[in-house]
Every structure is written in structure tokens, then in C-alpha cells.
């Protein structure tokens, strides 16, 4: 099956105080039609920057897309005009942003913003757009959707604002939805309802790039999983392979840190240390300072991805030892 989205060697840099660093470094992956792919990692690994890079929303300056290709439905999004890119955003690729307060206009009512999305990209009248907007607020479980259509964002709670963002991203039924921590502000019951809605859209061939640090959500939702650390993808594979046979020490650490019932310990098994600053990545393997298995070669060389079969790949020298 051909890929809907094919990202090749994407590198994104930022310059701060006259120092340049790569927030995304030679990242490559693909998404098939109707597939949900989870992109997982701690805060600061480069997940959200990758998503913004796909949509060419990197603020310039200080950011810059240094190199790479983003092939979507056979076209390289890095080479098309800004006008063509604007036509793709929202209609063919939409994004659920992590911070709805930064993405909704404080000067316009919720109904106006949803209807505008439909009228900009679809051939519908203002009346039809408002009717569809209200229906989508119902779908995302907005309390009293008719009343909320007339509200301004500041009149809504954080969870309600997040539901508006989700409705705005899904309302045009795009080919690809990039969901950046889409349900962080929602309670667990509404989270389940939103994910059920996303699964229904997947059944209609909508693909999802699901960005999260929640491995439980990944287990429930994703077909494939990519593990990102310090601006690089260190492991990727089918969901069952990642959870049952994790190959990279970082992936193993993430899975050990998941709370279990019944708990076998009073303390979670956290990964020691923190994600390194992109201005000061260690030489060689970027995880080596936190890895219990690190040896001399890890500091001297950067590991390449090894093919473990069935699309399962990981970048770790331990795999070469058999």
C-alpha cells in the first residue's frame, strides 16, 4: 500500500542567542491511508516541532526547515507555494494543537470560527456552515452546543476550548489529522468518547499522527509506534512489537515507567536523568548518559537503525551483539 505521508530526512533548526541547534534531526517515517501512528517521547524530544514542520508552521525566525522532504499524496510540501500550502491546511491535513488558547481567536465567537473553517475550504452557505458547526460540537460532547456557538473562547473552560479545537480539526474530514496531545484537558470519560470519534473517522480512511507521552493511549489507539528521543526517532514498529519486544533501552524505560495494577512496587521505575538540551547533546548515542547498558562505543559513534523484521527498527549498538 502506498504511503499517504512520507517524511524523509526532515531537519529543523532554531537559532537562539546566536547559537543554532537541531530540534528535529534527520527524521524519516511514513503514514498509510487509514492508519493511526503514535509518536511518543518525553517533553522536549521534538515531537511537536516535527508536526509543525510537516505543516510548514515553524516560526521563522528563529526556526528554519534545513532539509528534507514531506511527500503528501505524491507532492512535496516543502516545494509548493505558500498559497497551495494554505489550501492543504485544514482541508487535507488538519492539526489539533496542544494549546487551544493560543489557536482560537479571542475576538470571534465559537460558531463563527467553526463556520469560517467550512466556508473557506468547502462550498457551503453560511447557514449550512453554522448547522454543521453545531452538529460537530455535539459530536465532541460539548455541553449545550447551541448556546456555546455564541460564546467567546474566554467564556469556555480549558476542556471546552479543547473540544472546539478537535471539532475544528475534524469538521472537514481531512485525509490526515495531526493530533498533538489532543485530550490533555479532558476528563477520562470525554477522552474515550473523542478517541471513539477519531476511530470512526479512521474507518473512513482518515489517517492520524497521534503525538503523546501517554503509552496507555498509544496501546489503545495506534497501529504503529515511533519512539522519539533528543530530536531523533530511536525505534519504530508495530504496536504489538513495541510493547511486547521493545528493542531500545529508552523504549524499555518508557514501558517500565507505566503504572501497573496491582502495583508491584510503591515507586514507579523512572528513567534516571533528563532529556539533554538540544544545545548540548552528548556525542554518539544521545541516550547514553541515561542508559544502564552504555559502553565505550556509545560515546564514540552514533548508532544507525537496524532492521529487526516486519518494519521493526531500532538504533542501538546492543542489537549488534545478538
C-alpha positions in Angstrom: 0.0 0.0 0.0 1.3 3.4 -1.0 2.0 6.0 1.8 -0.3 8.9 2.3 2.5 10.8 4.1 6.2 10.1 3.5 8.6 12.2 5.6 12.3 11.8 4.6 15.3 13.2 6.5 13.4 16.2 7.9 15.8 18.5 9.8 14.6 21.6 11.6 16.9 24.1 13.4 16.5 27.0 15.7 18.8 29.9 16.4 18.7 31.4 19.9 21.3 33.9 21.2 23.4 33.3 18.1 23.6 29.6 18.8 22.0 27.1 16.4 20.7 23.6 17.2 18.6 20.9 15.6 15.3 20.3 17.3 14.4 17.7 14.7 17.4 15.8 13.2 17.1 13.6 10.1 13.7 12.3 10.9 12.0 9.8 8.5 8.7 8.0 8.7 5.5 7.2 6.8 1.8 7.1 7.4 -0.5 4.8 5.3 -4.2 5.7 4.5 -6.4 4.9 7.4 -3.5 4.3 9.8 -3.0 5.7 13.3 0.7 6.2 14.0 1.8 7.1 17.5 4.8 9.5 18.0 5.9 9.0 21.6 8.6 10.6 23.8 9.2 12.9 26.8 8.7 16.6 26.6 11.5 18.3 24.6 12.2 15.4 22.3 11.0 17.2 19.2 7.5 15.7 18.6 5.5 18.9 18.3 8.2 20.6 16.2 8.0 17.6 13.8 4.3 18.2 13.5 4.7 21.9 12.8 7.4 21.2 10.3 5.0 18.9 8.3 2.6 21.8 8.0 5.3 24.4 7.4 4.3 26.3 10.6 7.7 26.7 12.0 8.1 30.4 13.1 10.9 32.0 11.0 13.0 33.3 12.7 14.1 31.7 15.0 13.2 28.4 13.3 14.2 27.0 9.9 13.5 23.9 8.0 17.0 23.0 7.0 16.4 19.9 4.7 14.2 17.0 4.0 11.1 16.1 2.1 7.5 15.8 3.2 5.6 13.9 0.5 1.8 14.1 0.9 -0.3 12.4 -1.7 2.6 12.5 -4.1 3.5 16.2 -3.7 6.5 17.5 -1.7 5.0 20.1 0.7 8.4 21.7 1.1 8.4 22.8 -2.5 4.8 24.1 -3.1 3.9 27.7 -2.8 2.5 29.3 0.4 -0.9 29.7 -1.2 -1.0 26.0 -2.2 0.0 25.1 1.4 -2.8 27.2 2.8 -5.3 25.3 0.7 -4.0 22.0 2.1 -4.0 23.0 5.8 -7.4 22.3 7.3 -8.9 20.7 4.3 -6.5 17.8 3.6 -4.2 18.0 6.7 -5.5 19.4 10.0 -3.9 19.7 13.4 -5.3 19.5 16.9 -3.0 21.9 18.7 -1.8 21.3 22.3 -2.8 24.8 23.5 -6.3 25.8 22.3 -6.0 29.2 23.9 -3.2 30.1 21.5 -5.1 28.7 18.5 -8.6 30.2 18.9 -9.3 33.8 18.1 -10.4 35.7 21.3 -12.3 38.2 19.2 -14.7 35.8 17.4 -17.5 33.6 18.7 -17.0 29.8 18.6 -19.7 29.3 16.0 -18.1 32.0 13.7 -14.7 30.3 13.9 -16.1 26.8 13.1 -18.3 28.1 10.3 -15.4 30.1 8.8 -13.4 26.9 8.5 -16.2 25.3 6.5 -16.7 28.3 4.2 -13.0 28.8 3.5 -12.5 25.2 2.3 -16.0 23.9 1.4 -18.8 25.0 -0.9 -21.4 25.6 1.7 -23.5 28.6 2.6 -23.3 30.5 5.9 -26.5 28.8 7.2 -25.3 25.3 6.3 -21.9 26.0 7.9 -23.5 27.0 11.2 -25.7 24.0 11.2 -22.7 21.7 10.6 -20.6 23.5 13.2 -23.3 22.9 15.8 -23.5 19.2 14.9 -19.8 18.9 15.3 -19.9 20.5 18.7 -22.5 17.8 19.6 -20.1 15.1 18.3 -17.3 16.2 20.5 -19.7 16.2 23.5 -19.8 19.9 24.1 -22.4 20.7 26.8 -25.3 22.8 25.4 -23.8 23.2 21.9 -26.4 25.6 20.6 -25.5 28.0 23.5 -21.8 27.5 23.1 -22.0 28.6 19.4 -22.5 32.2 20.7 -19.7 32.0 23.3 -16.2 33.6 23.1 -13.3 31.3 23.9 -12.6 33.1 27.2 -16.1 32.1 28.3 -15.3 28.4 28.0 -13.2 26.1 30.3 -10.0 24.7 29.0 -11.7 21.4 28.3 -14.4 23.1 26.3 -11.8 25.0 24.3 -10.0 21.7 23.5 -13.3 20.2 22.2 -13.7 23.2 19.9 -10.2 22.6 18.6 -11.0 19.0 18.0 -14.2 19.8 16.2 -12.3 22.4 14.0 -9.7 19.8 13.1 -12.2 17.1 12.2 -15.1 19.1 10.7 -13.7 18.9 7.1 -12.9 15.2 7.5 -9.3 15.6 6.2 -7.1 12.9 4.9 -4.6 13.3 7.7 -5.2 14.6 11.3 -2.1 15.5 13.3 -3.2 15.3 17.0 -0.8 16.8 19.4 -1.8 15.7 22.9 -5.4 16.1 21.8 -7.3 15.2 25.0 -4.9 16.5 27.7 -7.5 18.9 29.2 -10.4 16.4 29.1 -11.6 14.0 31.7 -11.3 10.3 31.0 -14.9 9.8 30.0 -14.8 12.5 27.4 -11.3 11.3 26.3 -12.8 7.9 25.5 -15.6 9.5 23.5 -13.2 11.6 21.5 -11.0 8.7 20.7 -14.0 6.7 19.6 -14.8 9.6 17.2 -11.3 9.5 15.8 -11.5 5.7 15.3 -14.8 6.2 13.4 -13.0 8.6 11.1 -10.1 6.2 10.6 -12.7 3.7 9.4 -13.5 6.3 6.6 -9.8 6.3 5.6 -8.7 9.3 7.7 -5.1 8.8 8.9 -3.9 10.1 12.3 -0.4 11.1 13.6 -1.0 10.9 17.3 1.6 12.8 19.4 1.6 11.9 23.0 3.7 10.8 26.0 0.9 8.5 27.3 1.7 4.9 26.4 -1.7 3.8 27.5 -3.3 5.9 24.8 -0.9 4.5 22.3 -1.8 0.9 23.2 -5.5 1.7 22.8 -5.2 3.7 19.5 -2.1 3.2 17.4 -1.4 0.7 14.7 2.3 1.6 14.6 4.5 3.4 17.1 7.6 5.7 16.8 9.7 6.4 19.8 11.5 9.8 19.7 14.4 10.9 21.8 16.5 14.1 21.6 15.3 15.1 18.1 15.7 11.6 16.6 13.5 8.5 16.2 15.2 5.7 18.0 12.7 2.9 17.5 9.7 2.2 15.4 7.4 -0.8 14.7 4.0 -2.3 15.0 2.3 -1.6 18.3 2.5 -5.2 19.5 6.2 -5.4 18.7 7.0 -2.2 20.6 5.0 -3.3 23.6 5.9 -7.0 23.7 9.5 -6.8 22.5 11.0 -3.3 22.9 14.5 -3.2 21.5 15.9 0.2 22.5 16.7 0.9 26.2 14.8 4.1 26.0 11.6 2.3 24.9 12.2 -0.3 27.6 12.5 2.5 30.2 9.2 4.2 29.0 7.3 0.9 29.3 8.8 0.2 32.8 7.5 3.6 33.9 3.9 2.8 33.2 1.8 2.3 36.5 0.5 -1.2 36.8 -2.4 -2.7 38.7 -1.8 -4.3 41.0 1.3 -2.3 41.7 4.4 -4.4 42.2 6.1 -1.5 43.9 5.3 1.7 45.7 7.5 3.6 43.4 7.4 3.9 39.6 10.6 2.8 37.8 11.5 6.2 36.3 14.3 6.7 33.7 17.2 8.5 35.5 18.2 12.0 34.4 16.5 14.3 31.9 16.3 14.8 28.2 19.5 16.7 27.2 19.4 20.2 26.0 19.4 20.4 22.2 22.3 22.9 22.6 24.4 20.3 24.3 23.6 16.8 23.0 26.1 14.2 24.1 28.4 12.7 21.4 27.5 9.3 19.9 24.2 7.9 21.2 22.2 10.7 22.7 20.6 8.4 25.3 23.9 7.1 26.6 24.1 9.3 29.7 20.8 7.8 31.0 21.4 4.2 29.7 22.3 1.5 32.1 23.8 -0.6 29.2 26.1 2.1 27.7 29.7 1.2 26.8 32.6 3.0 25.2 31.3 2.7 21.6 28.1 4.6 22.6 30.2 7.7 23.2 32.3 7.4 20.1 29.7 6.6 17.4 26.1 7.4 16.6 24.1 4.2 16.2 22.2 3.5 12.9 18.8 1.9 12.7 18.9 -1.9 12.4 16.1 -3.8 10.7 14.6 -6.3 13.2 11.9 -7.6 10.7 8.3 -6.7 9.9 9.0 -2.9 9.9 10.5 -3.0 13.4 13.7 -0.9 13.6 15.8 0.5 16.4 19.1 2.4 16.7 21.2 0.7 19.4 24.6 -1.0 19.4 23.4 -3.7 21.8 21.3 -5.2 18.9 24.5 -5.9 17.0 25.7 -8.1 19.9 22.9 -10.5 19.1 
